[in-house]
């Protein structure tokens, strides 16, 4: 066998030298690289609680465990906050799932514009190596043609030190439905009985609208005097005049103290004549009052201008339960249930229930609270009413399964939730 023989040394076989080199290489420390792949746990198998996601809007338990939800509208950017809590060693991040499919409709696909400060890899974006307990952000831009749905993404962190370690956390990105833009009136003008304005559409077209006042209608005309009040004033004046006439008449027929009493005539004494005349005057006044009462103008109830209450967008996560009265939420629930939109019907019932519980002081309404937070607060405050919390908890679970998941709904499911809310109303008052 051929040997290596440097000057002044003994001969060593080639295989022995190669084996020694391979052993030395195997003992060298191996460093992780953020571009090694998105599946960190395949090499970094030790688990470590090294990070947490921040900046989310709510949490949900529609999947295994609790998932954090980031809500965003098409065309907007949502920041995914990352707080490293155990950065003793070097680490790197991998953001996975930027082309995820919808959980409610598998034909939907998340269309994104990734954070330019992160490095694009084949199927993920990476950041690192980094070190220390710091805060990081991945700015996720959602394109305008992304369908509304719930999309599952995953953030992974891995590093070396005390063994190869890693951690992974999945989260949801909720792409909200956008409300149609409200038409804007421009250049409003009024000329006599004609009102005109211009309306610009989303497509950029401008339409001129003009309306002519119909007979009997006036733009902001001053109110006419109340005919009923005018008639009542006339009645009061008439009664005062009659009262004065009666006083004058009684004064005229009353005998004077300085005149001797006159002899009775026609068989009637002066006192009897006076009583008859007073009786006739009273009958006359009563008859006139009855006539005026029968022919009075019926009073009309005051006209209250109807104010249209705008229908809120039930897909908005920041919608407050006190945005509408409880009766309005229930009316919306009936409306959407009749149209077959059972998810929206359940959302309206959920908001109606929260409104009632808030009015009774059993919960405190806040935009940032999740359903679980409302439930824990209700459990503490409703101890004198032990049946309320189980009913609320069952309805909340049914609502979140339908709202954040893909559970099928039917009229019977909505009716069951409505019956539980009615039971809660009867118990809380």
Secondary structure, DSSP 4 states (H G I P E B T S, - for coil): --EE--TTS--EEHHHHHHHHHHHHHHS-----TTS-S-GGGT--EE---EEEES-SEEE-SSSS-EEEEEEETT-EEEEEEEES--SS-EEEEEE-TTPBBSS-TT-B--EE--TTSEE-SSEEEEEEE-SS-EEEEEEEE-TTPPSEEEEEEEEEEE-SSS-EEEEEEEEEEEEPPPPPPPEEEEEEEETTEEEEEEE-TTS-EEEEEEEPPTT--SSPPPPP-HHHHHHHHHHHHHHHHHHHHHHHHHHHSPPTTSPPPPPBTTB-HHHHHHHHHHHHHHHHHHHHHHHHHTPPPPPPPPPPP-PPPPP-TT-TT--GGGS-HHHHHHHHHHHHHTT-HHHHHHHHHHHHHHHHHHTTSS---TT--HHHHHHHHHHHTTTSHHHHHHHHHHHHHHHHHHHS-----HHHHHHHHHHHHHHHHHH-
